[in-house]
Amino acid sequence: MSIIRKDLGQRPPARLKSKLSVVQPGKAVPDIRLEVRSGGEFSLYSQAPDHMETAMERLADTAIENNIFQTPAFLLPALGERHSLLRVALMEDGASDDSLTALMTFSVRGNGSHLLAHAIGDIGYHAPLVSRHRPMATLDQLFEALAGALVNLPGIAVFPHLLADGAFMRFARAVAAARGLAFRVTHARRRRALSGPIDPNPR
């Protein structure tokens, strides 16, 4: 289990997005939308953003670490459940749906002490999706946005059950080191796992 304490330090906070947008009937509206330093946007949803399904599928195919449990087939139905505590954070590097660069599902736990990034139903792999294009910059701004005062989330993020040599773990460690954030790994253990290509026509 990996823990990142998110402190803004000397970085300027993200700005609340002030531009007006047309709300389409049946289209989920973000709880909050922030403008980040790169000119992109950070959005937080507690309802299923069905209008971004295509962008989510594309990100799942181009992420630094594959995670089927963060695809729309798992994510959107879970967010649509009446009593769901899940929220989804999205990073976009521009104005179009093609520019989705990060997706992280989480819930606030421990009476507001920390946020827990997790797979749907706690049954699968928990790594968020991060685009292969500039992953460190994307993670850096994702952590900064989650820590912003306007978002009002806990200052500790927990990422359980990550692969020690997985791409997300490597980039998250690097971002934490660059920002001077506390990063701690607990309960490390070995498990059997499949690796390498799978022959669709075994003999």
C-alpha contacts under 8 A as a table, 3 or more apart, distances in Angstrom:
res1	aa1	res2	aa2	distance
1	M	158	V	6.97
1	M	159	F	5.85
1	M	160	P	4.16
1	M	161	H	5.52
1	M	162	L	6.75
1	M	185	V	5.58
1	M	186	T	5.12
1	M	187	H	6.26
1	M	188	A	7.24
2	S	158	V	5.75
2	S	159	F	5.10
2	S	160	P	6.07
2	S	161	H	8.00
2	S	162	L	7.54
2	S	183	F	7.00
2	S	184	R	5.65
2	S	185	V	4.55
2	S	186	T	6.43
3	I	156	I	6.88
3	I	157	A	5.70
3	I	158	V	4.58
3	I	159	F	6.33
3	I	182	A	7.77
3	I	183	F	5.60
3	I	184	R	5.30
3	I	185	V	6.60
4	I	156	I	5.88
4	I	157	A	5.27
4	I	158	V	6.55
4	I	176	A	7.37
4	I	181	L	6.88
4	I	182	A	5.85
4	I	183	F	4.84
4	I	184	R	6.94
5	R	155	G	5.85
5	R	156	I	4.51
5	R	157	A	6.33
5	R	181	L	6.03
5	R	182	A	5.47
5	R	183	F	6.87
6	K	143	F	6.46
6	K	144	E	7.13
6	K	146	L	7.89
6	K	147	A	5.72
6	K	155	G	5.40
6	K	156	I	6.06
6	K	157	A	7.38
6	K	181	L	6.53
6	K	182	A	7.97
7	D	144	E	7.66
7	D	147	A	6.52
7	D	155	G	7.08
7	D	181	L	6.89
8	L	11	R	5.70
8	L	12	P	7.67
8	L	13	P	7.46
8	L	144	E	6.18
8	L	147	A	6.58
8	L	148	G	7.30
13	P	144	E	7.65
13	P	145	A	7.63
13	P	148	G	6.00
13	P	149	A	7.70
14	A	34	L	6.13
14	A	35	E	5.82
14	A	36	V	5.15
14	A	37	R	6.86
14	A	144	E	7.87
14	A	145	A	6.33
14	A	148	G	6.68
15	R	34	L	5.47
15	R	35	E	5.19
15	R	36	V	6.80
16	L	32	I	7.83
16	L	33	R	6.31
16	L	34	L	4.52
16	L	35	E	6.12
16	L	150	L	7.50
17	K	33	R	5.59
17	K	34	L	4.83
17	K	35	E	5.40
23	V	27	K	6.82
23	V	29	V	7.43
24	Q	27	K	5.37
27	K	49	P	7.05
27	K	50	D	7.26
27	K	51	H	6.63
28	A	45	Y	7.87
28	A	47	Q	6.11
28	A	48	A	6.40
28	A	49	P	5.17
28	A	50	D	7.22
28	A	51	H	7.71
29	V	45	Y	7.25
29	V	47	Q	7.70
29	V	49	P	7.64
30	P	33	R	6.44
30	P	43	S	6.05
30	P	44	L	5.48
30	P	45	Y	4.70
30	P	46	S	7.41
30	P	47	Q	7.82
31	D	43	S	7.48
31	D	44	L	5.53
31	D	45	Y	5.43
31	D	46	S	6.82
32	I	43	S	5.79
32	I	44	L	5.48
32	I	45	Y	7.49
32	I	151	V	7.27
33	R	41	E	6.77
33	R	42	F	5.65
33	R	43	S	4.44
33	R	44	L	6.61
34	L	41	E	5.59
34	L	42	F	5.06
34	L	43	S	6.42
34	L	145	A	7.67
35	E	39	G	6.26
35	E	40	G	5.98
35	E	41	E	4.69
35	E	42	F	6.38
36	V	39	G	5.57
36	V	40	G	5.55
36	V	41	E	5.66
36	V	42	F	6.76
36	V	141	Q	6.95
36	V	145	A	7.31
37	R	40	G	7.27
37	R	141	Q	7.71
38	S	93	D	7.71
39	G	93	D	7.22
39	G	94	G	7.19
40	G	91	M	7.37
40	G	92	E	5.50
40	G	93	D	4.30
40	G	94	G	5.09
40	G	95	A	7.68
41	E	91	M	5.82
41	E	92	E	5.13
41	E	93	D	6.51
41	E	94	G	7.11
42	F	89	A	7.15
42	F	90	L	5.71
42	F	91	M	4.67
42	F	92	E	6.46
42	F	142	L	7.42
42	F	145	A	6.85
43	S	89	A	5.76
43	S	90	L	5.19
43	S	91	M	6.57
44	L	87	R	6.98
44	L	88	V	5.81
44	L	89	A	4.62
44	L	90	L	6.45
45	Y	48	A	7.09
45	Y	49	P	7.16
45	Y	87	R	5.60
45	Y	88	V	5.26
45	Y	89	A	6.51
46	S	79	L	6.84
46	S	85	L	7.81
46	S	86	L	6.58
46	S	87	R	4.56
46	S	88	V	6.56
47	Q	79	L	5.68
47	Q	80	G	6.17
47	Q	87	R	7.44
48	A	75	L	7.98
48	A	76	L	5.24
48	A	77	P	7.50
48	A	79	L	5.04
48	A	80	G	5.48
49	P	52	M	5.74
49	P	53	E	7.29
49	P	76	L	7.30
50	D	53	E	5.33
50	D	76	L	6.81
51	H	54	T	7.70
52	M	55	A	5.25
52	M	56	M	6.17
52	M	97	D	6.50
53	E	56	M	5.09
53	E	57	E	6.24
53	E	72	P	5.98
54	T	57	E	5.16
54	T	58	R	6.27
54	T	97	D	7.90
55	A	58	R	5.07
55	A	59	L	6.19
55	A	97	D	5.47
55	A	98	D	5.61
55	A	99	S	7.63
55	A	100	L	6.22
56	M	59	L	5.09
56	M	60	A	6.15
56	M	71	T	6.52
56	M	72	P	6.51
56	M	100	L	7.26
56	M	103	L	7.81
57	E	60	A	5.10
57	E	61	D	6.46
57	E	71	T	6.14
57	E	72	P	6.68
58	R	61	D	5.22
58	R	62	T	6.46
58	R	98	D	7.83
59	L	62	T	5.10
59	L	63	A	5.72
59	L	100	L	6.63
59	L	101	T	6.77
59	L	102	A	7.52
59	L	129	L	7.08
59	L	130	V	7.47
59	L	131	S	6.32
60	A	63	A	5.46
60	A	66	N	6.49
60	A	67	N	7.04
60	A	68	I	7.47
60	A	70	Q	7.38
60	A	71	T	6.24
60	A	129	L	6.52
61	D	66	N	7.24
62	T	131	S	5.96
62	T	132	R	6.30
63	A	66	N	6.03
63	A	129	L	5.61
63	A	130	V	5.08
63	A	131	S	4.45
63	A	132	R	5.49
64	I	129	L	7.25
64	I	130	V	5.89
64	I	131	S	5.93
64	I	132	R	5.04
64	I	135	P	7.63
64	I	167	A	6.01
64	I	168	F	6.96
65	E	127	A	7.61
65	E	129	L	6.83
65	E	130	V	7.46
65	E	166	G	7.12
65	E	167	A	5.79
65	E	168	F	6.47
66	N	129	L	7.38
67	N	70	Q	5.73
67	N	71	T	7.35
67	N	125	Y	6.51
67	N	126	H	7.75
67	N	127	A	6.91
67	N	128	P	7.69
67	N	129	L	7.15
68	I	71	T	5.43
68	I	74	F	7.88
69	F	74	F	5.74
69	F	75	L	7.08
69	F	119	A	5.75
69	F	120	I	6.35
69	F	124	G	6.16
69	F	125	Y	6.59
69	F	126	H	7.74
70	Q	74	F	6.54
70	Q	75	L	5.88
70	Q	103	L	7.77
70	Q	104	M	7.84
70	Q	105	T	7.67
70	Q	119	A	6.68
70	Q	120	I	7.59
70	Q	128	P	7.11
70	Q	129	L	7.06
71	T	74	F	5.79
71	T	75	L	5.91
72	P	75	L	4.79
72	P	76	L	5.17
72	P	77	P	7.88
73	A	76	L	6.39
73	A	77	P	7.13
74	F	77	P	6.25
74	F	78	A	6.61
74	F	120	I	6.54
75	L	78	A	5.38
75	L	79	L	6.27
75	L	120	I	6.53
76	L	79	L	5.20
76	L	80	G	6.16
77	P	80	G	4.99
77	P	81	E	6.53
78	A	81	E	5.42
78	A	84	S	6.89
78	A	86	L	7.69
78	A	120	I	6.76
79	L	84	S	6.17
79	L	86	L	6.18
79	L	87	R	7.17
80	G	84	S	7.33
81	E	84	S	5.29
85	L	107	S	5.89
85	L	108	V	7.89
86	L	105	T	6.60
86	L	106	F	5.61
86	L	107	S	4.95
87	R	105	T	5.66
87	R	106	F	5.48
87	R	107	S	6.02
88	V	103	L	6.85
88	V	104	M	5.58
88	V	105	T	4.34
88	V	106	F	6.33
89	A	102	A	7.83
89	A	103	L	5.73
89	A	104	M	5.18
89	A	105	T	6.34
90	L	100	L	7.20
90	L	101	T	7.57
90	L	102	A	5.54
90	L	103	L	4.75
90	L	104	M	6.69
91	M	100	L	5.91
91	M	101	T	5.42
91	M	102	A	4.93
91	M	103	L	6.69
91	M	138	T	7.60
91	M	142	L	6.86
92	E	95	A	7.38
92	E	97	D	7.71
92	E	99	S	5.33
92	E	100	L	4.35
92	E	101	T	5.47
92	E	102	A	7.24
93	D	99	S	5.16
93	D	100	L	6.39
93	D	101	T	6.53
94	G	99	S	5.80
95	A	99	S	7.21
96	S	99	S	5.75
97	D	100	L	6.05
100	L	103	L	7.94
100	L	131	S	7.92
101	T	129	L	7.97
101	T	130	V	5.84
101	T	131	S	4.88
101	T	133	H	7.83
101	T	138	T	6.91
102	A	128	P	7.33
102	A	129	L	5.41
102	A	130	V	4.43
102	A	131	S	6.16
102	A	138	T	7.09
102	A	139	L	7.86
102	A	142	L	7.82
103	L	128	P	5.85
103	L	129	L	5.09
103	L	130	V	6.65
104	M	117	A	6.85
104	M	127	A	7.95
104	M	128	P	4.68
104	M	129	L	6.49
105	T	117	A	5.75
105	T	118	H	6.18
105	T	119	A	7.10
105	T	128	P	7.12
106	F	115	L	6.46
106	F	116	L	5.25
106	F	117	A	4.14
106	F	118	H	5.68
107	S	115	L	5.66
107	S	116	L	5.46
107	S	117	A	6.75
107	S	118	H	7.93
108	V	111	N	7.67
108	V	112	G	5.83
108	V	113	S	7.62
108	V	114	H	5.99
108	V	115	L	4.30
108	V	116	L	6.15
108	V	153	L	7.86
108	V	154	P	7.66
109	R	112	G	5.52
109	R	113	S	6.39
109	R	114	H	5.63
109	R	115	L	5.74
109	R	116	L	6.52
110	G	113	S	5.07
110	G	114	H	6.34
112	G	115	L	7.53
112	G	153	L	7.96
112	G	154	P	6.28
113	S	154	P	5.80
113	S	155	G	7.73
113	S	156	I	7.27
114	H	153	L	7.95
114	H	154	P	5.01
114	H	155	G	6.56
114	H	156	I	4.89
114	H	157	A	5.79
114	H	158	V	7.10
115	L	153	L	7.46
115	L	154	P	6.22
115	L	156	I	6.41
115	L	157	A	5.00
115	L	158	V	6.27
116	L	157	A	6.04
116	L	158	V	4.95
116	L	159	F	6.36
116	L	160	P	7.87
117	A	126	H	6.57
117	A	127	A	7.70
117	A	128	P	7.62
117	A	157	A	7.23
117	A	158	V	6.15
117	A	159	F	5.29
117	A	160	P	7.32
118	H	122	D	6.29
118	H	125	Y	7.50
118	H	126	H	4.57
118	H	127	A	7.34
118	H	159	F	6.98
118	H	160	P	7.15
119	A	122	D	5.27
119	A	123	I	6.56
119	A	124	G	5.44
119	A	125	Y	5.85
119	A	126	H	4.76
119	A	127	A	7.80
120	I	123	I	6.59
120	I	124	G	6.99
121	G	124	G	7.72
125	Y	161	H	7.03
125	Y	162	L	7.35
126	H	159	F	6.83
126	H	160	P	6.52
126	H	161	H	6.57
126	H	162	L	6.63
127	A	159	F	7.17
127	A	162	L	6.39
127	A	168	F	6.62
128	P	168	F	7.64
130	V	135	P	6.22
130	V	138	T	7.34
130	V	139	L	7.46
130	V	168	F	7.78
131	S	134	R	7.27
131	S	135	P	5.90
131	S	138	T	7.85
132	R	135	P	5.59
134	R	137	A	5.52
134	R	138	T	6.29
135	P	138	T	5.01
135	P	139	L	6.09
135	P	171	F	7.27
136	M	139	L	5.18
136	M	140	D	5.97
136	M	171	F	6.04
136	M	172	A	7.67
136	M	174	A	7.64
136	M	175	V	6.26
137	A	140	D	5.04
137	A	141	Q	6.27
138	T	141	Q	5.37
138	T	142	L	6.07
139	L	142	L	4.88
139	L	143	F	6.09
139	L	171	F	7.80
139	L	172	A	7.04
139	L	175	V	7.09
140	D	143	F	5.43
140	D	144	E	6.24
140	D	175	V	5.97
141	Q	144	E	4.89
141	Q	145	A	5.98
142	L	145	A	5.19
142	L	146	L	6.20
143	F	146	L	5.17
143	F	147	A	6.21
144	E	147	A	5.15
144	E	148	G	6.29
145	A	148	G	5.14
145	A	151	V	7.47
146	L	151	V	6.44
146	L	153	L	6.74
147	A	151	V	7.15
147	A	152	N	7.59
147	A	153	L	6.72
147	A	154	P	7.57
147	A	155	G	6.22
148	G	151	V	5.54
148	G	152	N	6.84
148	G	153	L	7.91
149	A	152	N	5.28
149	A	153	L	7.87
154	P	157	A	7.58
159	F	162	L	6.87
162	L	166	G	7.21
162	L	169	M	6.90
163	L	166	G	4.78
163	L	169	M	6.96
164	A	169	M	6.37
164	A	170	R	7.99
165	D	169	M	6.73
165	D	170	R	6.79
166	G	169	M	5.43
166	G	170	R	6.42
167	A	170	R	5.17
167	A	171	F	6.25
168	F	171	F	5.31
168	F	172	A	5.90
169	M	172	A	5.15
169	M	173	R	6.07
170	R	173	R	5.30
170	R	174	A	6.33
171	F	174	A	5.00
171	F	175	V	6.16
172	A	175	V	5.17
172	A	176	A	6.10
173	R	176	A	5.12
173	R	177	A	6.13
173	R	183	F	6.99
174	A	177	A	5.13
174	A	178	A	6.17
175	V	178	A	5.08
175	V	179	R	6.16
176	A	179	R	5.20
176	A	180	G	5.84
176	A	181	L	4.78
176	A	182	A	6.85
176	A	183	F	6.50
177	A	180	G	5.03
177	A	181	L	6.22
178	A	181	L	7.82
185	V	188	A	7.10
199	D	202	P	5.71
